[in-house]
Amino acid sequence: MKIQNEESVVNLKSLQETPQDKVGKNGQNNTKPEGDNVQLSARAQEFNRIKDVLGNVPDVRQERVDELNKQVAEGSYKSDPAKASENIVTDSLVDLLA
């Protein structure tokens, strides 16, 4: 290829420039980003904290299980069928809404 004039050289150089090079010529920051950056809102950060706290709560409250087992073994456990059915319905509704 034979270059005829300076305009051809300028056009060729502009094709070789990267977008970062062009930003630098405009006087803006020419640093390349090191990687992706994510910023969470305050609400998202709060949800993450709550999730962490709930993740540390055991699924089974062993102290309560032991207490109820002791009451059953001693014959002192009193069940409340109305309260049990209310809790079942409430839990079902919560599951449907979630």
Phi and psi restraints in degrees (value plus and minus 20) as a CYANA .aco file:
   2 LYS   PHI    -131.0   -91.0
   2 LYS   PSI     107.7   147.7
   3 ILE   PHI    -109.8   -69.8
   3 ILE   PSI     104.7   144.7
   4 GLN   PHI    -108.5   -68.5
   4 GLN   PSI     -57.0   -17.0
   5 ASN   PHI    -170.4  -130.4
   5 ASN   PSI     156.9   196.9
   6 GLU   PHI     -88.3   -48.3
   6 GLU   PSI     -48.5    -8.5
   7 GLU   PHI     -81.9   -41.9
   7 GLU   PSI     -56.5   -16.5
   8 SER   PHI     -85.7   -45.7
   8 SER   PSI     -56.9   -16.9
   9 VAL   PHI     -86.6   -46.6
   9 VAL   PSI     -63.7   -23.7
  10 VAL   PHI     -82.9   -42.9
  10 VAL   PSI     -63.7   -23.7
  11 ASN   PHI     -83.5   -43.5
  11 ASN   PSI     -60.1   -20.1
  12 LEU   PHI     -85.3   -45.3
  12 LEU   PSI     -62.5   -22.5
  13 LYS   PHI     -84.5   -44.5
  13 LYS   PSI     -58.7   -18.7
  14 SER   PHI     -85.7   -45.7
  14 SER   PSI     -49.7    -9.7
  15 LEU   PHI     -92.0   -52.0
  15 LEU   PSI     -48.4    -8.4
  16 GLN   PHI    -104.1   -64.1
  16 GLN   PSI     -35.5     4.5
  17 GLU   PHI     -93.4   -53.4
  17 GLU   PSI     123.1   163.1
  18 THR   PHI    -108.9   -68.9
  18 THR   PSI     143.6   183.6
  19 PRO   PHI     -77.5   -37.5
  19 PRO   PSI     -52.4   -12.4
  20 GLN   PHI     -86.0   -46.0
  20 GLN   PSI     -57.6   -17.6
  21 ASP   PHI     -82.7   -42.7
  21 ASP   PSI     -60.6   -20.6
  22 LYS   PHI     -87.3   -47.3
  22 LYS   PSI     -56.7   -16.7
  23 VAL   PHI     -82.8   -42.8
  23 VAL   PSI     -62.0   -22.0
  24 GLY   PHI     -82.6   -42.6
  24 GLY   PSI     -55.2   -15.2
  25 LYS   PHI     -90.0   -50.0
  25 LYS   PSI     -44.1    -4.1
  26 ASN   PHI    -102.7   -62.7
  26 ASN   PSI     -18.8    21.2
  27 GLY   PHI      67.1   107.1
  27 GLY   PSI     -14.7    25.3
  28 GLN   PHI    -109.6   -69.6
  28 GLN   PSI     151.2   191.2
  29 ASN   PHI     -79.9   -39.9
  29 ASN   PSI     109.0   149.0
  30 ASN   PHI    -124.6   -84.6
  30 ASN   PSI      -4.7    35.3
  31 THR   PHI    -100.3   -60.3
  31 THR   PSI     120.0   160.0
  32 LYS   PHI    -104.1   -64.1
  32 LYS   PSI     120.7   160.7
  33 PRO   PHI     -87.0   -47.0
  33 PRO   PSI     123.9   163.9
  34 GLU   PHI    -101.3   -61.3
  34 GLU   PSI     -39.3     0.7
  35 GLY   PHI     153.8   193.8
  35 GLY   PSI    -198.0  -158.0
  36 ASP   PHI     -89.2   -49.2
  36 ASP   PSI     129.9   169.9
  37 ASN   PHI    -150.1  -110.1
  37 ASN   PSI     108.2   148.2
  38 VAL   PHI    -140.2  -100.2
  38 VAL   PSI     111.7   151.7
  39 GLN   PHI    -141.3  -101.3
  39 GLN   PSI     101.7   141.7
  40 LEU   PHI    -109.9   -69.9
  40 LEU   PSI     123.7   163.7
  41 SER   PHI     -87.9   -47.9
  41 SER   PSI     145.5   185.5
  42 ALA   PHI     -80.9   -40.9
  42 ALA   PSI     -57.2   -17.2
  43 ARG   PHI     -86.9   -46.9
  43 ARG   PSI     -62.0   -22.0
  44 ALA   PHI     -85.0   -45.0
  44 ALA   PSI     -58.3   -18.3
  45 GLN   PHI     -84.0   -44.0
  45 GLN   PSI     -59.4   -19.4
  46 GLU   PHI     -84.7   -44.7
  46 GLU   PSI     -62.3   -22.3
  47 PHE   PHI     -80.9   -40.9
  47 PHE   PSI     -59.3   -19.3
  48 ASN   PHI     -84.4   -44.4
  48 ASN   PSI     -60.3   -20.3
  49 ARG   PHI     -83.9   -43.9
  49 ARG   PSI     -63.3   -23.3
  50 ILE   PHI     -82.7   -42.7
  50 ILE   PSI     -63.4   -23.4
  51 LYS   PHI     -80.0   -40.0
  51 LYS   PSI     -62.0   -22.0
  52 ASP   PHI     -83.7   -43.7
  52 ASP   PSI     -63.0   -23.0
  53 VAL   PHI     -83.9   -43.9
  53 VAL   PSI     -66.6   -26.6
  54 LEU   PHI     -86.3   -46.3
  54 LEU   PSI     -48.6    -8.6
  55 GLY   PHI     -87.4   -47.4
  55 GLY   PSI     -43.8    -3.8
  56 ASN   PHI    -111.0   -71.0
  56 ASN   PSI     -26.1    13.9
  57 VAL   PHI    -102.4   -62.4
  57 VAL   PSI     108.2   148.2
  58 PRO   PHI     -87.5   -47.5
  58 PRO   PSI     128.6   168.6
  59 ASP   PHI     -89.1   -49.1
  59 ASP   PSI     -49.9    -9.9
  60 VAL   PHI    -138.7   -98.7
  60 VAL   PSI     107.5   147.5
  61 ARG   PHI    -107.1   -67.1
  61 ARG   PSI      71.7   111.7
  62 GLN   PHI     -78.9   -38.9
  62 GLN   PSI     -55.5   -15.5
  63 GLU   PHI     -81.1   -41.1
  63 GLU   PSI     -62.3   -22.3
  64 ARG   PHI     -87.7   -47.7
  64 ARG   PSI     -60.5   -20.5
  65 VAL   PHI     -81.6   -41.6
  65 VAL   PSI     -64.5   -24.5
  66 ASP   PHI     -82.5   -42.5
  66 ASP   PSI     -61.4   -21.4
  67 GLU   PHI     -83.4   -43.4
  67 GLU   PSI     -64.6   -24.6
  68 LEU   PHI     -86.7   -46.7
  68 LEU   PSI     -59.4   -19.4
  69 ASN   PHI     -80.3   -40.3
  69 ASN   PSI     -60.4   -20.4
  70 LYS   PHI     -84.5   -44.5
  70 LYS   PSI     -63.9   -23.9
  71 GLN   PHI     -83.1   -43.1
  71 GLN   PSI     -60.8   -20.8
  72 VAL   PHI     -84.8   -44.8
  72 VAL   PSI     -63.7   -23.7
  73 ALA   PHI     -83.1   -43.1
  73 ALA   PSI     -57.0   -17.0
  74 GLU   PHI    -102.0   -62.0
  74 GLU   PSI     -33.2     6.8
  75 GLY   PHI      61.2   101.2
  75 GLY   PSI      -6.4    33.6
  76 SER   PHI    -119.2   -79.2
  76 SER   PSI     -17.6    22.4
  77 TYR   PHI     -94.7   -54.7
  77 TYR   PSI     108.2   148.2
  78 LYS   PHI    -136.1   -96.1
  78 LYS   PSI      99.3   139.3
  79 SER   PHI    -111.6   -71.6
  79 SER   PSI     132.9   172.9
  80 ASP   PHI    -141.2  -101.2
  80 ASP   PSI      74.8   114.8
  81 PRO   PHI     -78.4   -38.4
  81 PRO   PSI     -56.5   -16.5
  82 ALA   PHI     -84.1   -44.1
  82 ALA   PSI     -64.4   -24.4
  83 LYS   PHI     -86.7   -46.7
  83 LYS   PSI     -59.7   -19.7
  84 ALA   PHI     -82.3   -42.3
  84 ALA   PSI     -65.4   -25.4
  85 SER   PHI     -87.2   -47.2
  85 SER   PSI     -57.4   -17.4
  86 GLU   PHI     -81.2   -41.2
  86 GLU   PSI     -63.6   -23.6
  87 ASN   PHI     -84.8   -44.8
  87 ASN   PSI     -57.7   -17.7
  88 ILE   PHI     -83.7   -43.7
  88 ILE   PSI     -66.0   -26.0
  89 VAL   PHI     -84.4   -44.4
  89 VAL   PSI     -65.2   -25.2
  90 THR   PHI     -79.5   -39.5
  90 THR   PSI     -66.7   -26.7
  91 ASP   PHI     -81.3   -41.3
  91 ASP   PSI     -59.4   -19.4
  92 SER   PHI     -84.6   -44.6
  92 SER   PSI     -62.1   -22.1
  93 LEU   PHI     -85.4   -45.4
  93 LEU   PSI     -61.0   -21.0
  94 VAL   PHI     -81.8   -41.8
  94 VAL   PSI     -61.9   -21.9
  95 ASP   PHI     -83.4   -43.4
  95 ASP   PSI     -58.0   -18.0
  96 LEU   PHI     -87.8   -47.8
  96 LEU   PSI     -56.7   -16.7
  97 LEU   PHI    -100.3   -60.3
  97 LEU   PSI     -41.0    -1.0
